[in-house]
Amino acid sequence: MSGTGDDLRLWVGRRSPTKQTAPNKLDHLVAGGQPFGLGLFDNLLKECAEEASLPRELAAQARPVGIVSYVTEHEGGVRNDVLFCYDLELPEDFIPVNRDGEIASFELWPIARVAERLAETEDFKFNVALVIIDFLMRHGLIDPARPDYVELASGLRYRAGEG
């Protein structure tokens, strides 16, 4: 994330065409699974280094802002997923470099372009779209007067036993 208000911009990654899951889809600057035995903060630092070459000192400034949770079918079963969301304002001169081969390229997009692409296409990986919707709501870029606002907000938090 860079800038504020109408000048707000997000780094958008394009997933590698060789990724098994969602090849060529649009993605976050940094994301990754939570390995067993590694704490959330340590995993955040690891993923920031691997996925975007973020220095540890900068990655450590990421602020936890909540979760997005959902249920999905996975390998013949059902899986409950919880995504821990962080915001991180980046210096204007920062340029991400992927080190683990999962992202083919990065582009810095104005927030309006991100929101438009999200609303009009299915170009983003599905769970990335959920995190971006959460971001847009938290930053007041999806208006609470919108007729489906409550439905959107509710859809970002799955609770076991519902559905």
WOTA-V655074 format. One record per run of one state. SS is the DSSP state (helix for helix, strand for strand, loop for the rest). FROM is the first residue (numbers start at 1). LEN is the number of residues. If there is no record, write none. Layout:
[[SS & FROM & LEN] [SS & FROM & LEN]]
//
This chain:
[[loop & 1 & 1] [strand & 2 & 1] [loop & 3 & 2] [helix & 5 & 3] [loop & 8 & 1] [strand & 9 & 7] [loop & 16 & 10] [strand & 26 & 2] [loop & 28 & 12] [helix & 40 & 13] [loop & 53 & 3] [helix & 56 & 4] [loop & 60 & 3] [strand & 63 & 12] [loop & 75 & 2] [strand & 77 & 11] [loop & 88 & 15] [strand & 103 & 8] [helix & 111 & 10] [loop & 121 & 3] [strand & 124 & 1] [loop & 125 & 1] [helix & 126 & 13] [loop & 139 & 10] [helix & 149 & 7] [loop & 156 & 8]]
//
